[in-house]
Amino acid sequence: MATTDITEMTFDETITDNSIVLVDFWAGWCGPCRMFAPTFAAASEKHPEIIFAKVDTEAEQGLAAAAGIRSIPTLMAFRDKILVFSQPGALNASSLGEVIAGVQALDMDAVRASISARRTTA
């Protein structure tokens, strides 16, 4: 599956309607973003079960601000509507593959229990 562009209007729906969503926050003027784009696109072809979304931080400044983006590229991974990974910097294919495998292998019951425990102790 190819990458898909998302906006402030489609972000929540994309996260809500899909089990795993990887989001690449980028800008056209960003050299590392341009270097990461082919790696991200190639991974999208290998993993059609995952949504590979792109957010142009120049066009979607409100969304980038709401997501707390301070450096680009930033990769975020959502699983079952929960942010499970967020890291700035371009990844190589091997590192991106490790992130994908890690997100797929997560025990989401344990993740939800951990979130719930943190909320009750806060």
Steps between C-alpha positions, in 0.01 A plus 500: 500500500626847421529781751205727558498870583297594805385836628360643819157405365591133434754430776261378773298289257817338365623412850157382616409289197825302470684259728854620425586841357851635444512876452793682341504872585710668231558814292612547141799716594635238744791297361470212751125488427569458129756227578252313724207520254611210272568279803154577639338438160683168454387382844142588407524261207632219724230550765161556334328421831641822649397855413804711409390861532686822427439843652649801322591719798503813284144448377376355831662727758210464744519121489879506540465729801227285654724194457787682669729477200826684574730331249444340162478241381317355796351153482203410718338160529146444622356162586135463595474881525789521749827680426760228558808653332623849421851588388653783300761425234516305178521123540672259265304202364629263767408731788157570353449125467585459869249768596229331291576157648498647851165671449349182353629290792363724775271342758234766488323369811824562690535845341146595601556364853819705530320816386217435744744443787680827424171690496396366841834586662520848349 
